[in-house]
Amino acid sequence: DAVLDNPLSANVVDICPVGALTDRDFRFKLRVWYLGAADSVCPGCSRGCNIQIHFNNDKRPHHAEGARVMRLKPRENMDVNKWWICDAGRYGYPFIDEHRIKEAQKNEDNATVAVGRDEALAAVTQALADRKAHPESIAVIGSAQLTNEDAFALRRLFVDTLKVKTGDWTGPARLGDQDDFLLRADKNPNTAGVEAIFKDIPKTPSAEIFKAVDQGKIKTLFVFGQDLAAQFGEPRVQELRKKLELFVYQGTNENKTIPYAHWVVPSSVYAEKDGTFTNFQGRVQRIFQAVPPLGASLGDWEIF
């Protein structure tokens, strides 16, 4: 009765004639014995709920219209989420397969052209080599969606090797609803991890980086997974593009910032790689690859 009285249940469950409650999101997608499973951590907030990713193991590729991930299920961890997972985490997986950046892109003369991954990486590598003598003109807007391994490699490349000192290493805050049970306001899974890796490096907020671009101090901007157009407005990103000599976007899903980048490099989502996240408690937790990288995407650390 409690389930039936919950207005949310109408969107989530159906009652079969036998009295079973079935999840409408998963029902008839795929037989459970064709599912593969991989242990992981929910990337929806800094709680880091332990989950299993259930995916199509390719024995029935015609099912679910080509989608690979079928559902997320909670995994017991008494120190983090006990047996629970919130609805936002349970049903927040479609981005793994939908609206992905599958190819590297080159944007010039108001036209977007798909290019080979090797061509894009070679061009970006050469551009960085040309600018290595002027690290003060390079800025990075990172992301707390990166794993610890990705963030470590980012630091090795940009800070330790190129001597870049201007960076919003975790990226702009992504805040939302919070409760006293599971949900955290911080909607990134690895804010604590990225902050720990860059703890001795000053952070420059994105808004300050934009001002430096306006003033001509920053000529090269690398953005990792941040939709700046959604956060700061498309006209602002358009202004930045006009003043930058090199604008590189590295990320997983399509958004309104991508058309303004000179080069776009596709990277893998969390379900496509091994690594670790550090939750708000400081607990380091493993994620395991469930499905292979889509298209030309690679793990961020591999790209670095």
Number of C-alpha atoms within 10 A of each C-alpha: 5 6 11 12 9 9 9 11 15 13 10 15 18 16 13 9 7 6 8 10 14 13 15 15 13 16 12 11 15 17 12 13 8 13 19 18 20 16 19 28 26 29 26 21 28 26 26 29 29 25 26 21 25 21 22 27 16 13 10 13 13 11 16 15 8 12 16 21 23 21 21 23 20 22 19 16 13 10 9 16 20 14 14 19 22 16 11 12 20 16 14 15 19 13 13 21 16 11 12 20 24 20 20 24 24 21 17 13 6 8 9 17 12 13 15 13 21 12 13 19 17 11 13 19 13 12 14 18 11 10 16 17 11 14 20 17 19 25 28 25 24 23 24 30 27 31 27 24 20 21 27 18 18 22 21 14 15 22 18 12 12 19 17 20 19 26 26 21 29 27 24 18 15 13 12 11 10 13 8 6 10 17 23 20 15 20 21 26 27 30 27 22 27 27 18 16 16 17 12 8 16 12 17 17 17 22 12 13 21 19 13 16 23 16 11 12 16 23 23 22 24 19 25 23 24 23 21 20 17 12 14 12 13 16 10 13 21 15 14 20 20 13 16 18 13 19 23 20 26 24 27 27 21 17 17 13 20 28 20 25 26 20 25 28 30 28 30 26 26 26 24 20 19 15 19 23 31 24 23 19 12 14 15 16 15 14 22 19 18 24 22 14 20 19 15 16 25 22 23 24 17 12 16 17
